[in-house]
Amino acid sequence: MTINFPSKTEIRLKKAPLNEVVCQVKFSPILRISKETPSDFQEAVRQRFPALLVEQGVLVLFPGAAGVEKPSMESAPRIYRFRTPDELSHVALAMDFFALSTKQYTHWNVFVQDVELGYAAFQKIYQVPYATRIGLRFINRFDQKNTGCASTDQILELFRSELTCLIHTDVWKEPQEFLSQVLLNDEKAKLAIRVGFGRENDEPFFALDLDYFEEGQISLDDLTSRLNQYHTRIYDAFRWCMLDGSLTRFEPSEES
């Protein structure tokens, strides 16, 4: 089965409802990253991502798991997060993945340039032959503030009824929480469409999470072209989810 969302020309939104955009490249663990401080990588990205946060996780092992006789804790591999001064975007490096994340998405070309910067530094230093997973994820959040809607009904009316039909039914008006996922095959890749509804500070919000990814032994010869294809698939799915006219609430721009 191959997805077949209608192709749409991208419309740039001055107030895009994006909460976060993430690109992740996973690979077989590189012990060098876990044993050495990635100072060469930092120098390569420091002009764009000068701040650094090092996360040291903890693994909790319970009895009965993998032969464990009593509870114990082990240090998880470090994650190095190189961040912009405003801390809204960062490049993450760990022993088994490289990622770029932003909470201030402006345009695809800007985002992919940051991916290229981090990835070029990563490949120059570590020379990974192939990825085991490549994914691109756009997480949208719609609430009364960013949509200008006065009620839950008005927010839900921005989307196709296929995505919202279980939030309002004959026997309930509005659930406390709603989560749903559709996983679609697209030749060698997959697209996960996740929708959610909830309340924060007693205000309703609707989430639309679009996650496109490939798994296996994936060539890294032209990562940018691959991500451009992922982005096109995600955008077409996003436009299918939104009803005609809904984008006017997010200040469409004439710029492409």
C-alpha positions as CSV (number, residue, x, y, z in Angstrom):
1,M,0.0,0.0,0.0
2,T,1.3,3.5,-0.9
3,I,-0.2,6.7,0.5
4,N,-1.8,9.0,-2.1
5,F,-2.5,12.4,-0.5
6,P,-3.2,15.1,-3.1
7,S,-0.1,17.1,-3.8
8,K,-0.3,20.7,-2.6
9,T,1.9,23.7,-3.2
10,E,3.3,24.7,0.2
11,I,1.8,27.9,1.8
12,R,4.1,29.6,4.2
13,L,2.4,30.4,7.5
14,K,3.6,33.4,9.5
15,K,2.1,31.8,12.7
16,A,2.5,28.1,12.0
17,P,0.9,25.9,14.7
18,L,4.0,23.9,15.0
19,N,5.1,22.9,18.6
20,E,8.3,21.1,17.5
21,V,10.0,19.7,14.4
22,V,12.5,16.9,14.7
23,C,14.8,15.1,12.4
24,Q,16.6,12.0,13.8
25,V,19.2,9.7,12.2
26,K,19.9,6.5,14.1
27,F,22.9,4.2,13.6
28,S,24.7,1.3,15.1
29,P,26.3,2.4,18.4
30,I,29.7,4.1,18.1
31,L,31.7,3.5,21.3
32,R,34.0,6.4,20.5
33,I,31.1,8.8,21.2
34,S,30.4,7.3,24.6
35,K,34.1,7.3,25.6
36,E,35.3,10.6,24.2
37,T,34.2,14.2,24.7
38,P,32.9,15.3,21.2
39,S,35.0,18.4,21.2
40,D,35.7,18.3,17.4
41,F,31.9,18.1,16.7
42,Q,31.3,21.0,19.1
43,E,33.8,23.2,17.3
44,A,32.2,22.4,13.9
45,V,28.7,23.6,15.1
46,R,29.6,26.1,17.8
47,Q,28.9,29.3,15.8
48,R,25.3,28.2,15.2
49,F,24.8,26.2,18.4
50,P,27.1,27.7,21.1
51,A,25.4,26.5,24.3
52,L,25.9,22.9,25.6
53,L,23.8,20.7,27.8
54,V,25.0,17.2,28.7
55,E,22.3,14.7,29.8
56,Q,23.4,11.7,31.8
57,G,20.5,9.2,32.1
58,V,20.0,6.3,34.4
59,L,18.7,2.8,33.6
60,V,16.8,1.1,36.4
61,L,17.0,-2.7,36.3
62,F,14.2,-4.7,38.0
63,P,14.4,-8.3,39.3
64,G,13.6,-10.9,36.6
65,A,14.7,-8.7,33.7
66,A,17.7,-10.2,31.8
67,G,18.7,-12.3,34.7
68,V,18.7,-9.4,37.2
69,E,18.4,-10.8,40.8
70,K,17.8,-7.5,42.7
71,P,17.0,-3.9,41.7
72,S,20.0,-1.9,40.4
73,M,20.8,1.2,38.5
74,E,23.3,1.8,35.6
75,S,24.3,5.0,33.9
76,A,22.7,5.4,30.5
77,P,24.8,6.8,27.6
78,R,25.3,10.5,27.6
79,I,23.4,12.8,25.2
80,Y,25.1,16.0,24.1
81,R,22.8,18.8,23.2
82,F,24.3,21.8,21.4
83,R,21.8,24.6,21.6
84,T,21.2,28.0,20.0
85,P,21.4,31.0,22.4
86,D,17.6,31.2,22.8
87,E,17.6,27.4,23.5
88,L,14.8,26.9,21.0
89,S,16.8,24.7,18.6
90,H,19.5,22.1,19.2
91,V,21.6,19.4,17.7
92,A,21.8,16.2,19.8
93,L,24.5,13.7,19.6
94,A,24.5,10.3,21.3
95,M,26.3,7.0,20.7
96,D,23.5,5.7,18.5
97,F,21.8,8.8,17.1
98,F,22.2,12.3,15.7
99,A,19.2,14.7,15.7
100,L,18.1,18.2,15.0
101,S,15.1,19.7,16.9
102,T,13.5,23.2,16.9
103,K,10.6,24.8,18.7
104,Q,10.8,27.9,16.5
105,Y,10.2,26.6,13.0
106,T,10.1,29.3,10.3
107,H,10.7,27.6,7.0
108,W,11.8,24.2,5.7
109,N,14.9,25.6,4.0
110,V,16.2,27.1,7.3
111,F,15.6,23.8,9.2
112,V,17.3,21.6,6.6
113,Q,20.3,23.9,6.5
114,D,20.7,23.3,10.2
115,V,20.4,19.5,9.6
116,E,23.1,19.8,6.9
117,L,25.4,21.7,9.2
118,G,25.2,19.2,12.0
119,Y,25.3,16.2,9.7
120,A,28.3,17.3,7.8
121,A,30.2,17.7,11.0
122,F,29.0,14.3,12.2
123,Q,30.0,12.5,9.1
124,K,33.4,14.2,8.8
125,I,34.3,13.0,12.3
126,Y,32.5,9.6,12.6
127,Q,32.1,8.4,9.0
128,V,29.0,6.3,9.5
129,P,28.4,3.9,6.5
130,Y,24.6,3.7,6.8
131,A,21.7,4.6,9.1
132,T,19.4,2.1,10.8
133,R,16.5,4.6,11.0
134,I,15.8,8.1,9.5
135,G,12.8,10.0,10.6
136,L,11.2,13.4,10.2
137,R,8.5,14.5,12.6
138,F,6.2,17.6,12.6
139,I,4.2,18.1,15.8
140,N,1.4,20.6,15.6
141,R,-0.7,21.9,18.4
142,F,-3.9,23.9,18.0
143,D,-5.5,25.8,20.9
144,Q,-7.8,28.8,21.4
145,K,-4.8,31.2,21.4
146,N,-3.1,30.3,18.2
147,T,-6.3,29.5,16.2
148,G,-8.4,32.4,17.4
149,C,-11.2,29.9,18.1
150,A,-13.6,30.6,21.0
151,S,-14.6,27.0,21.7
152,T,-13.6,23.3,21.3
153,D,-16.1,22.9,18.5
154,Q,-14.5,25.7,16.5
155,I,-11.1,24.2,16.9
156,L,-12.3,20.8,15.8
157,E,-14.0,22.3,12.7
158,L,-10.6,23.1,11.3
159,F,-10.0,19.4,10.6
160,R,-11.5,16.6,8.6
161,S,-14.2,14.7,10.5
162,E,-12.3,11.4,10.1
163,L,-9.8,12.8,12.7
164,T,-12.3,14.2,15.2
165,C,-15.4,12.0,15.0
166,L,-14.7,10.2,18.3
167,I,-14.2,13.4,20.3
168,H,-17.9,14.3,20.0
169,T,-20.5,11.6,19.9
170,D,-24.2,11.1,20.9
171,V,-23.2,9.8,24.4
172,W,-20.4,12.2,25.4
173,K,-19.6,15.8,24.6
174,E,-15.9,16.0,25.2
175,P,-13.5,13.4,26.6
176,Q,-10.9,14.2,29.2
177,E,-8.3,12.8,26.8
178,F,-8.2,11.3,23.3
179,L,-5.3,9.6,21.5
180,S,-5.3,7.9,18.2
181,Q,-2.8,6.7,15.6
182,V,-2.9,5.5,12.0
183,L,0.3,3.8,10.7
184,L,0.5,3.8,6.9
185,N,3.0,2.0,4.5
186,D,4.6,4.1,1.8
187,E,6.8,1.7,-0.2
188,K,9.9,1.3,2.0
189,A,8.8,4.1,4.4
190,K,6.0,4.6,6.9
191,L,3.9,7.5,8.0
192,A,2.4,7.7,11.4
193,I,-0.5,10.1,11.8
194,R,-1.2,10.7,15.5
195,V,-4.1,12.9,16.7
196,G,-4.8,13.9,20.3
197,F,-7.2,16.0,22.3
198,G,-6.9,17.2,25.9
199,R,-7.0,20.2,28.2
200,E,-4.3,22.2,29.7
201,N,-5.1,24.8,32.4
202,D,-8.7,24.0,31.6
203,E,-8.3,25.1,28.0
204,P,-8.8,22.6,25.1
205,F,-6.1,21.7,22.6
206,F,-5.9,19.4,19.6
207,A,-2.6,17.8,18.5
208,L,-1.6,16.6,15.0
209,D,1.6,14.7,15.0
210,L,3.0,13.6,11.6
211,D,6.0,11.2,11.7
212,Y,7.6,9.9,8.5
213,F,10.4,7.4,8.8
214,E,12.4,4.5,7.2
215,E,14.1,1.6,8.9
216,G,16.7,-0.9,7.9
217,Q,20.1,-0.3,6.2
218,I,19.6,3.1,4.7
219,S,22.1,4.9,2.5
220,L,23.4,8.2,3.7
221,D,24.7,9.3,0.3
222,D,22.2,12.1,0.0
223,L,20.4,12.8,3.2
224,T,19.0,16.2,2.1
225,S,17.2,14.8,-0.9
226,R,15.7,12.0,1.3
227,L,14.5,14.6,3.8
228,N,13.0,16.8,1.1
229,Q,10.9,13.8,0.0
230,Y,9.9,13.1,3.6
231,H,8.9,16.8,4.0
232,T,6.8,16.7,0.9
233,R,4.9,13.6,2.1
234,I,4.3,15.2,5.5
235,Y,3.1,18.5,4.1
236,D,0.6,16.8,1.7
237,A,-0.7,14.7,4.7
238,F,-1.0,17.9,6.8
239,R,-3.0,19.7,4.1
240,W,-5.3,16.7,3.7
241,C,-6.0,16.8,7.5
242,M,-6.9,20.5,7.4
243,L,-10.2,21.7,5.9
244,D,-10.1,24.2,3.1
245,G,-9.9,27.7,4.5
246,S,-8.5,26.6,7.9
247,L,-5.0,27.9,7.1
248,T,-6.3,31.5,7.0
249,R,-6.2,31.5,10.8
250,F,-2.4,31.2,10.7
251,E,-1.6,34.2,8.5
252,P,-0.6,32.7,5.1
253,S,2.2,34.5,3.4
254,E,2.7,35.1,-0.3
255,E,6.3,33.9,0.1
256,S,6.9,30.3,-0.8
